[in-house]
Amino acid sequence: MASYSEEDMKEAQREFSLLIEKGLDNDTVIKRFDLISDKYDMVLGVMEYKLPKWVGDNLASLYPGNKERVNILDVAAGTGLVSVEMRKHGFTHIDGLDPSEGMLAQAKKNNLYDRYICDILADNTLDIADNTYTVVTVVGFSSEFFKILPVKALEELVRVTKSGGRILMSHFEYIFESEVLRDNLSNLQDRGLWKLEDKKIMAETVKGINGHLYIYKVMTK
Ligand SMILES: C[S@@+](CC[C@H](N)C(=O)[O-])C[C@H]1O[C@@H](n2cnc3c(N)ncnc32)[C@H](O)[C@@H]1O
C-alpha cells in the first residue's frame, strides 16, 4: 500500500470534504473536480477508497470468460480508477463519460478509455447509439447530483445498454438513502425496463463510510 506524508493526509481530508460538500449545484461540483484532477488519485488513495476495486472484482465474477467481448461504458469516469481495476481483470473495451475535462485528461494520460465522452448524465440525450454496451458502470458519481438523478438519466443508461446487459451502480450507503433516488430506481423497475439482480454492502469503502453496489439487469427491449 502507498505511504503518505502527514501533509498529504491533511490535504486529502480537506479536498475530500470539498468534493462531498452538501448543497452544491452540479456546475460547481464539476469545476471542483477540474481543479482537483491532478491530485484526485492521491486524495482518494489517502481516504482508502475501495469502490473501484470492489466493482472490478464483482464485474469479473459476473463475466468470468470472454472478457474481450464485454463492451463497457464507465459513467462519471473521472481519472479512470474504475477502468484500472476492470483492466486488471482483462476487460479491454471501455469508454469513459465525464463532464470534467481535467479528470478526463488524467485518464487520457494513462490511456484508460477507448472513447472519451465529455458530457453530463442528467436530463439530456447522450451522443451514444442505442444498445451499444454490455455493461455500464456508475461508481462514486458526484454525491449531491446522484441523490437526485432524474428518471431520464436512468432511461439513458438503459437505452445505451443491450438487452440482458447490466448496469452496476456503486456509492456510499447514505447516498442510496435518498428518497428521490430510490423512487427513480423503482420507477424503471415498475415499468419493466430493468430488474434489480443483486444488492451488496461493503464496510468501509472509504474511511468510516460503508458502500453499496446495485446490479441491475436490463430487460428485453
Ligand atoms: C468522485 S468522482 C468518481 C470518479 C470515478 N468513477 C472513481 O470512482 O474514482 C465523481 C465524478 O463524477 C463526475 N460528474 C459530476 N457530475 C456529473 C454528471 N452530471 N454526469 C456524469 N459525471 C459527473 C465528476 O466530474 C467526477 O469525475
Ligand as a Chemical Component Dictionary entry (heavy atoms), coordinates in Angstrom:
data_LIG
# 
_chem_comp.id                   LIG 
_chem_comp.type                 NON-POLYMER 
_chem_comp.pdbx_formal_charge   0 
_chem_comp.three_letter_code    LIG 
# 
loop_
_chem_comp_atom.comp_id 
_chem_comp_atom.atom_id 
_chem_comp_atom.alt_atom_id 
_chem_comp_atom.type_symbol 
_chem_comp_atom.charge 
_chem_comp_atom.model_Cartn_x 
_chem_comp_atom.model_Cartn_y 
_chem_comp_atom.model_Cartn_z 
_chem_comp_atom.pdbx_ordinal 
LIG C1  C1  C 0  -15.829 11.030 -7.107  1  
LIG S1  S1  S 1  -15.541 11.128 -8.856  2  
LIG C2  C2  C 0  -15.659 9.418  -9.284  3  
LIG C3  C3  C 0  -14.714 9.059  -10.402 4  
LIG C4  C4  C 0  -14.539 7.553  -10.608 5  
LIG N1  N1  N 0  -15.766 6.913  -11.005 6  
LIG C5  C5  C 0  -13.999 6.934  -9.345  7  
LIG O1  O1  O 0  -14.704 6.109  -8.739  8  
LIG O2  O2  O -1 -12.866 7.281  -8.980  9  
LIG C6  C6  C 0  -17.057 11.815 -9.454  10 
LIG C7  C7  C 0  -17.042 12.146 -10.934 11 
LIG O3  O3  O 0  -18.381 12.471 -11.325 12 
LIG C8  C8  C 0  -18.279 13.423 -12.361 13 
LIG N2  N2  N 0  -19.591 14.070 -12.545 14 
LIG C9  C9  C 0  -20.099 15.135 -11.910 15 
LIG N3  N3  N 0  -21.325 15.430 -12.377 16 
LIG C10 C10 C 0  -21.598 14.516 -13.337 17 
LIG C11 C11 C 0  -22.696 14.307 -14.208 18 
LIG N4  N4  N 0  -23.798 15.063 -14.160 19 
LIG N5  N5  N 0  -22.628 13.275 -15.091 20 
LIG C12 C12 C 0  -21.540 12.472 -15.143 21 
LIG N6  N6  N 0  -20.464 12.631 -14.341 22 
LIG C13 C13 C 0  -20.490 13.633 -13.445 23 
LIG C14 C14 C 0  -17.183 14.355 -11.865 24 
LIG O4  O4  O 0  -16.656 15.164 -12.902 25 
LIG C15 C15 C 0  -16.194 13.357 -11.281 26 
LIG O5  O5  O 0  -15.199 12.999 -12.211 27 
# 
loop_
_chem_comp_bond.comp_id 
_chem_comp_bond.atom_id_1 
_chem_comp_bond.atom_id_2 
_chem_comp_bond.value_order 
_chem_comp_bond.pdbx_ordinal 
LIG C1  S1  SING 1  
LIG S1  C2  SING 2  
LIG S1  C6  SING 3  
LIG C2  C3  SING 4  
LIG C3  C4  SING 5  
LIG C4  N1  SING 6  
LIG C4  C5  SING 7  
LIG C5  O1  DOUB 8  
LIG C5  O2  SING 9  
LIG C6  C7  SING 10 
LIG C7  O3  SING 11 
LIG C7  C15 SING 12 
LIG O3  C8  SING 13 
LIG C8  N2  SING 14 
LIG C8  C14 SING 15 
LIG N2  C9  SING 16 
LIG N2  C13 SING 17 
LIG C9  N3  DOUB 18 
LIG N3  C10 SING 19 
LIG C10 C11 SING 20 
LIG C10 C13 DOUB 21 
LIG C11 N4  SING 22 
LIG C11 N5  DOUB 23 
LIG N5  C12 SING 24 
LIG C12 N6  DOUB 25 
LIG N6  C13 SING 26 
LIG C14 O4  SING 27 
LIG C14 C15 SING 28 
LIG C15 O5  SING 29 
# 
